[in-house]
Amino acid sequence: MPRKKTVSTEVLLKDPKVQEITSNINPEIIERRKNLPPICDVFNKPYTALQETDQYTFRIDSEAARQLPGIIDNKVQGILGIDDPDPELKSRYERARNIGIVFSGGPAPGGHNVIAGLFDAAMAANPESRIYGFLLGPDGIIENEAVEITKKMVDRFRNLGGFGMIKTGRAKVDTKEKMEQSRQTCKALGLDALVIVGGDDSNTNAAFMAQELLRDGVQVIGVPKTIDGDIQVRDAEGNSLCAISFGFHSAARGFSSEIANLCTDCSSDVKYWHICKVMGRVASHLALEVGLQTHANVVLIGEEMADYVDVERIRRAEAQGTVDYTAYGMTLRHLSRVICDAIVRRAAVGKSYGVLVLPEGVLEFVNEIQVFIIKFNSIIAAYNRDHDTDFHADFPLLEEKLEYLRRMARRSREDGGFTVWNTRDDDLFNDLPIFFQEGLLMERDSHGNFQFSQVETDKVIMGLVKDYLNILKENGVYKVGIEREYYQKSIRKSGLDADYYGKILFRNYTENGSHLLVRESIISLKTLHQALEDARAIKPGENIQSAVEAIYKKSVPTFKTQTHFYGYDGRGSNPTWFDRTYTYNLGKTAFSLIANGATGQMAAIRNLEREFVNWEPIGIPIGPLMHLEERKGKLALVIEKAVVDIESPAFQVIRAQREKWLAATPGDDDFRIPPPIYYDEGNPEEDRPLTLTLDCLAEEIAENAS
């Protein structure tokens, strides 16, 4: 046999086709970069102007009015396209500007297109303008670490995910010293404006910087970014101004694609429950969207749990003349029972597998956990204040923290006025798994929030679920249903009377169901032997018939789980058509606001829930969105996070479809496979999140009905 011809690695690597195959740039990326998103109609005009409106009103917080006097009276500003501006507007619009832009917080798909939209609009107005990208987040502003953004840089990152062009960071300009350093950076670069791309905290920061930099003539514009989808702006009358933050749709679609794969896998391998935790510390928007995208068997929505009322507990308490405050809001135990019920019902029809989706912050909506978090926030803040030190530095080990809590509990017995931590709290807390105690007592994040992503939420819940399933198994409630035809075929093949043994083995044999459930009293081979003896199907000491024993063993459930966390992978996804179009227009909106003298505004697109032709670029005043909230044990002005509205059409659809998606009936599951994320408009891709589509459709249906 002739030897194959060989080639050296050096020659191989120089071949153009080999270089193409091994390049980090694939054909899809090349085409994605070339694709220009459509622009809102107003941006087809050579100029834009702002039109203030009193149509939208806000409830102004008095503290916001005190701290932000220069921007608190800002109005919502619509953007108008102009063909022939007056000389003053033309001159103002076309002047060369220096504009800074910074990413703040976690990445979100579409961020690069904000830069692209801003850059393209600024260069179209005046090619002499300069755009500076601050490196590694707000630290870049504080330390004057910036790079001038060029067309080559913009073209390299167009339509691509991540924040790789200038990176990001979680620092905040939240002290006088940092604000002064930022002011000096703006002066050194001759900035006319600064665009801050971030979440609720970052846009809060934008409001304070807008106030502080007013006298320097530096405009500050915010852009709403967060994959959690918890930046949603409505006015005092409930009118939607910003339906969702950018990055949400892409992350949800990324998660949904992977979870849909698990749906396919579990219905093929039929032995695992996949427990899928998705990002969403404060709000369950991602879990809601993923549920709609995949039809997972069980979808937990935290906001629904917080709204839960245990009517039976209330009635029992009323009968005793007391009030049971634990009846309001779901407990950990009740949550585990809800999940167990779904698992047991599916097992009864032979489905010992499934997919459960839950938000990472689901425990924050659980009654007793929320109480613990509030108490610990108060205890830690009081300790730091009274001792002028750091609680976590003084008590680095869990046992040291627990001993401090025990001392507080003892104090509560001696001092009736001391109620922040009592013996009942201490007993309840000690019942929790050690790893969860450690999680609840861990150091808060830079914003003062409890770090739910650091806690194995799924492990806490599924530990309770497994414990209760074992109880149900011991009680004979948790069984795997046996297909009637399979049972009859197996028994008859062994020469036994299927009807005779069926009446002994199964509690529902005489009914018409397709799946048979072993009697509750038969929970082991020993109890099976006894049942057969009692029915005189076997004699004392005689072995169980092998076919009967095999059927019994198939009825014994084995609960196996695979856990998954979806967070960082979604943040790095390439943007969907919705997000890359949304963000490109946000960049153009930010420039329009800057070119027309606005500051302290959030660039936004109204009517995102509708088709693209209805999108309206606007500027939303940030100051009126601020309210006082406790952060790190102190009241601070922040933008309120938007949680899932359980009265919304999108949630009502999930509620109505739960039984169908649980599929605790014979036959196939109702899993949905979401379409891939494409880079062009020639492929069938959803033009907006399903949650927004459903809300819009419900509104249209209501209008048509009236």
Buried (B, 14 or more C-beta within 10 A) or exposed (E): EEEEEEEEEEEEEEEEEEEEEEEEEEEEBEEBBEBEBBBBEBBEBBBBBBEEEEEBEBEBBEBBBEBBEBBBEBBBBBBBBBEEBEEEBBEBBBEEBBBBBBBBBBBBBBBBBBBBBBBBBBBBBBEEBBBBBBBBBBBBBBBBBBBEBEEEBBEBBBBBBBBBBBBBBBBBBBEEEBBEBBBEBBEEBEBBBBBBBBBBBBBBBBBBBBBBBBEEEBBBBBBBBBBBBBBBBBBEEEEBBBBBBBBBBBBBBBBBBBBBEBBBBBBEEEEBBBBBBBBBBBBBBBBBBBBBBBBBBBBBBBBBBBBBEBEEBBEEBEEEEEEBEBBBBBBBEBBBBBBBBBBBBBBBBBBBBBBBBBBBBBBBBBBBBBBBBEBBBBBBBEBBEEEEEEBBEEBEEBEEBBEBBBEBBEEBEEEEEEEBBBEEBBEEBEEBEEEBBBBBBBEBBEBBBBBBBEBBBBBBBBBBBBEBBEEBBEEBBBBBBBBBEBBBEBBEEBEBEBEEBBEBBBBBBEEEBBBBBBBEEBBEEEBBBBBBBEEEBBEEEEEBBEBBBEBBEBBBBEBEBBBBBBBEEBBBBBBBBBBBBBBBBBBBBBBBBBBBEBBBBBBBBBBBBBEBEEBBBBBBBBBBBBBBBBBBBEEBBBBBBBBBEBEBBBBBBBEEBBEEBBBBBBEEBBBBBBBEBBBEEEEEBBBBBBBBBBBBBBEEEEEEEE
